[in-house]
Amino acid sequence: MQSRREVQRNKQNRSAGQTFRNILIVIIALVVIMGILYLISNQPRSAARRQTVSIAKKYAHLSKPGQFYIYNRENTYYTIAGRNDQNQPILVVVPQHGGNVRVLKQSSGLTAQQVIQQVRQRRNPQEVLKAAPGIFNDKVVWEVTYRNHKGQLCYDLINFKTGKVVQTINNL
């Protein structure tokens, strides 16, 4: 026969085990829910990337897709960087709502790293957020998004071929 203390200890042990199990179930449920939310929220971007890669394979003979960019100004453009079937580095710029697909040899212009470095030298930003190629006034540009020292959002549009600053938007 068990003593009263043994019965209490057994109840406490079961209670602690149930609490631990319940906490573990809640943590697992939260991780699963957050994973599902991430996948749902990222689905439009993934779909745009898949469609851009498909178009780039058809029109530019893209064989090795790389970095994917989204550019939003007057129009939205999706760009995929990669290599064509001759193993040359290319950028393929695709308008979101149809239009001309532009295929650019990366060697004919500046890279993302070069324009980011250019902005760092000229503007000395607190943080560079992204660089994305797109079309502005029918020219290929890099849009560099950064925060200045006041923490305000800024944009520089830089010509893909010349490196000239086309437009600057400060202090948003």
C-alpha positions as CSV (number, residue, x, y, z in Angstrom):
1,M,0.0,0.0,0.0
2,Q,1.3,3.5,-0.9
3,S,1.6,6.2,1.6
4,R,0.0,9.6,1.2
5,R,3.4,11.2,0.4
6,E,4.1,8.7,-2.4
7,V,0.6,9.3,-3.9
8,Q,1.3,13.1,-3.8
9,R,4.7,12.7,-5.4
10,N,3.2,10.5,-8.2
11,K,0.5,13.2,-8.8
12,Q,3.2,15.9,-8.9
13,N,5.4,14.0,-11.3
14,R,2.4,13.3,-13.6
15,S,1.4,17.0,-13.4
16,A,4.9,18.2,-14.2
17,G,5.1,15.7,-17.1
18,Q,1.7,16.8,-18.5
19,T,2.7,20.5,-18.2
20,F,6.0,19.8,-20.1
21,R,4.1,17.9,-22.8
22,N,1.5,20.6,-23.1
23,I,4.2,23.3,-23.5
24,L,6.0,21.2,-26.1
25,I,2.7,20.7,-28.1
26,V,2.1,24.5,-28.0
27,I,5.6,25.2,-29.2
28,I,5.4,22.7,-32.1
29,A,2.0,24.1,-33.1
30,L,3.4,27.6,-33.2
31,V,6.3,26.5,-35.3
32,V,4.0,24.7,-37.7
33,I,1.6,27.7,-37.9
34,M,4.5,30.2,-38.5
35,G,5.9,27.9,-41.2
36,I,2.6,27.7,-43.0
37,L,2.1,31.5,-42.8
38,Y,5.6,32.0,-44.2
39,L,4.9,29.7,-47.1
40,I,1.6,31.3,-47.9
41,S,3.0,34.9,-47.7
42,N,6.0,33.9,-49.9
43,Q,3.9,32.1,-52.5
44,P,3.4,35.1,-54.9
45,R,7.2,35.7,-54.9
46,S,7.9,32.0,-55.6
47,A,5.3,32.0,-58.4
48,A,6.8,35.1,-60.0
49,R,10.3,33.6,-59.8
50,R,9.1,30.3,-61.4
51,Q,7.4,32.2,-64.2
52,T,10.4,34.5,-64.8
53,V,12.8,31.5,-64.9
54,S,10.5,29.8,-67.4
55,I,10.4,32.9,-69.7
56,A,14.2,33.4,-69.3
57,K,14.8,29.7,-70.4
58,K,12.6,30.3,-73.4
59,Y,13.9,33.7,-74.6
60,A,17.4,33.8,-73.2
61,H,18.4,30.1,-73.1
62,L,18.9,30.5,-69.3
63,S,20.5,27.3,-68.1
64,K,21.6,28.2,-64.5
65,P,19.2,30.5,-62.7
66,G,20.6,32.6,-59.9
67,Q,19.5,35.7,-57.9
68,F,15.9,36.9,-58.4
69,Y,15.0,40.6,-58.2
70,I,11.7,42.5,-58.0
71,Y,11.7,46.2,-59.1
72,N,8.6,48.4,-58.5
73,R,8.3,51.9,-59.9
74,E,5.9,53.0,-62.6
75,N,5.7,49.3,-63.6
76,T,6.9,46.1,-61.9
77,Y,9.7,44.1,-63.4
78,Y,11.1,40.7,-62.4
79,T,14.7,40.0,-63.1
80,I,16.6,36.7,-63.0
81,A,20.3,36.6,-63.0
82,G,22.1,33.5,-64.2
83,R,24.0,31.9,-67.0
84,N,23.0,31.1,-70.5
85,D,23.8,27.9,-72.4
86,Q,27.2,29.4,-73.4
87,N,27.9,29.8,-69.7
88,Q,27.8,33.6,-70.0
89,P,26.4,35.6,-67.0
90,I,23.2,37.3,-68.0
91,L,20.3,39.3,-66.6
92,V,16.8,38.7,-68.0
93,V,14.3,41.5,-67.2
94,V,10.7,40.5,-67.6
95,P,7.8,43.0,-67.2
96,Q,5.1,41.8,-64.9
97,H,2.2,42.5,-67.2
98,G,3.7,41.6,-70.6
99,G,5.9,43.5,-72.9
100,N,9.5,43.1,-74.2
101,V,11.8,40.8,-72.4
102,R,15.3,42.2,-72.1
103,V,18.3,40.0,-72.1
104,L,21.5,41.7,-70.9
105,K,25.0,40.4,-70.7
106,Q,26.2,41.2,-67.2
107,S,29.6,42.1,-68.6
108,S,28.0,45.0,-70.5
109,G,27.1,46.8,-67.3
110,L,27.5,47.2,-63.5
111,T,26.9,44.4,-61.0
112,A,24.8,44.7,-57.9
113,Q,27.9,44.7,-55.8
114,Q,29.4,47.6,-57.9
115,V,26.3,49.8,-57.6
116,I,26.1,49.1,-53.8
117,Q,29.7,50.1,-53.4
118,Q,29.1,53.2,-55.5
119,V,26.2,54.2,-53.2
120,R,28.2,53.5,-50.1
121,Q,31.0,55.8,-51.4
122,R,28.7,58.6,-52.5
123,R,26.0,58.5,-49.8
124,N,27.7,56.8,-46.8
125,P,24.3,55.1,-45.8
126,Q,23.5,53.6,-42.5
127,E,22.4,50.5,-44.2
128,V,21.9,49.3,-47.8
129,L,18.7,47.3,-48.0
130,K,18.8,46.0,-51.6
131,A,19.8,46.5,-55.2
132,A,17.4,45.5,-58.0
133,P,17.6,45.9,-61.8
134,G,14.6,47.3,-63.6
135,I,13.5,49.7,-66.4
136,F,13.2,53.5,-65.9
137,N,12.5,55.8,-68.9
138,D,13.1,52.9,-71.2
139,K,16.7,52.4,-69.8
140,V,18.0,49.6,-67.6
141,V,18.8,50.8,-64.2
142,W,19.8,49.5,-60.8
143,E,17.5,50.7,-58.0
144,V,19.5,50.8,-54.7
145,T,17.4,51.1,-51.6
146,Y,19.1,52.3,-48.4
147,R,18.6,54.1,-45.1
148,N,20.5,57.3,-44.5
149,H,22.0,58.3,-41.2
150,K,18.7,59.7,-40.0
151,G,17.1,56.2,-40.6
152,Q,15.1,57.6,-43.5
153,L,14.4,55.5,-46.6
154,C,16.2,56.6,-49.8
155,Y,16.5,55.3,-53.4
156,D,19.1,55.9,-56.0
157,L,18.5,54.8,-59.6
158,I,21.8,54.1,-61.4
159,N,22.2,53.5,-65.1
160,F,23.2,49.9,-65.7
161,K,25.7,50.6,-68.4
162,T,27.3,54.0,-67.4
163,G,26.9,54.0,-63.6
164,K,25.5,57.6,-63.8
165,V,22.9,58.4,-61.1
166,V,19.6,58.8,-63.0
167,Q,17.4,59.7,-60.0
168,T,17.6,60.1,-56.3
169,I,14.8,60.0,-53.8
170,N,15.7,61.0,-50.2
171,N,14.1,61.1,-46.8
172,L,11.0,59.0,-47.2
